[in-house]
Amino acid sequence: MVAGTDPEIKACVHCVSASPVLPASTSSSMSPPELRVIERCQLSPPPGEVAESTLPLTYLDLIWLQAGSVERLFFYPFAGVSTSYFVDSIVPSLKASLAVALRSFYPLAGKISRSPTREDGFDIHYADGDSVSFTVAEHGGDFHELSGGGPRLVDKLLPLLPELPRDGGDGLRLLALQATVFPERGVAIGVSVHHAACDGSSSMRFMAAWAAATACAGAAPVAPPVLERSFISDPDDLYSFFYKGISAGQTIDTMLHQTTSPDAVLESFTIEKKHIDKLKELATGGAAAAASFHCSTVVVAYAYAWVCYVKTRRPRNDKDTHALLGFVADCRGRLKPPVPAAYFGNCLSGCVVESEIGDLTGKDGVATAARAIGKAIEAFKEGPFKAFTEELPKRYKALAAEQPLSVAGSPKFKVYDLDFGWGRPSKVEITSIAKTGAIAVAESREEEGGVEIGLVKPQAEMEAFEKEFYGGLKLLFS
């Protein structure tokens, strides 16, 4: 049941109802037959309650300036929900609670543009009336198929996602949202947020604030975001370092990019806690290995997925002898002084791991991968920006050519705790991995200590990965 929100909060600046005969599209092409756009709105924080403000991008934001949006889908079973009930009761609550959330997270309603005070600077500027794109739609497809963990065509999921409005010359828009009803079956919430605005920790805090405001009764309060930029000190002028990289075309988006084939499918894989525990045993088989790194759940989950990926990918050429894995880690607790957990923005640095393909595909492949990943994390703890400032510039061309496997998401985000008052989501997907070639990582919905892995591949390659993934888990107990 959805609790009511303050009817006096005016969230919708401008709304356009779509034609009941032929709705407008959410992209440059026509909407797919299953999707009917009901309404498009621009939603703002409550008028007059947020002062005009400017937040400069830090060097940790600048890294992601050309990386585009991170896209997530949250699926909620909602038996018996009709389109009329959805439009008349749920949507008004979502709009009003979004205004409440944007009161604190107002930078997401702003735009990124060139700084008027620094030649190489960029700012998030918010002015009264700035808004977030919000789309309301109805879908006639199979909710259970689209929200299941099995292989689903990426093209069938994309209509559930909003597109960030294009830069009309006044700056980059940062957030777009879409709520789609599947009559009598469920609701999907689609989110697109520009990575330069914030990292996954910040975006999930915003989503939690929106969900809590919608659910109202019994919802745990969400700490307001910390917007103060002075927490990110830059004594070594890393901003200029990264700006030069962008000017030279050395950007993360060109290094982590893939072309999605028409038959690409997204599938989810779960590593149960019992498998995680067994993988940890394999990775720390010797006392020396156990002492050299902290063998966490994330380490063995990354290691196992990486090994399965390497075993089933197609070699690029005869000289393809090395495999690379790249992932980011939260720096909030690693900077001096530490950055508050609620800091809004990007506070990530990267780790790059390299190994011989033969070592990864051998008998001790998972242990080899886990040790390499664990040691990279230990090095990150000693120097959080070493990979970005030393390794990346030297190896950029090689990394871009080799297209390393990367990781999106984290089990720490607790995406399955996001409750709008309709219960926990049955499925959460990071669909933007279709553009980056990354694996998506989240906590298992079914049990504490398990991990969920999402992957996008052509159908035939996915079948090979699935066979390797589940076959390898069975062998752990043979």
Secondary structure, DSSP 8 states (H G I E B T S, - for coil): ------TT---EEEEEE--SSS---SSSS---TTEEEEEEEEE-S-TTSS--EEEE--HHHHTTTTS-EEEEEEEEE-TT--HHHIIIIIHHHHHHHHHHHHHHSGGGGSEEEE-SS-TT-EEEEE-TT--EEEEEEEE-S-HHHHTSSS-EEHHHHGGGS-------SS-EE-EEEEEEEETTTEEEEEEEEETTT--HHHHHHHHHHHHHHHH-TT-------B--GGGS--TT-HHHHHHHHHHTT--HHHHS-----TTEEEEEEEE-HHHHHHHHHHHT-SHHHHHHS---HHHHHHHHHHHHHHHHS--SSTT--EEEEEEEEE-TTTSSS---TTB-S--EEEEEEEEEHHHHHSTTHHHHHHHHHHHHHHHHHH-TTHIIIIIHHHHHHHHHHH--EEEE--GGG-GGG--SSS-S-SEEEETTHHHH--EEEEE-SSSTT-EEEEEEEEHHHHHHHHHHHHHHHHHTT-
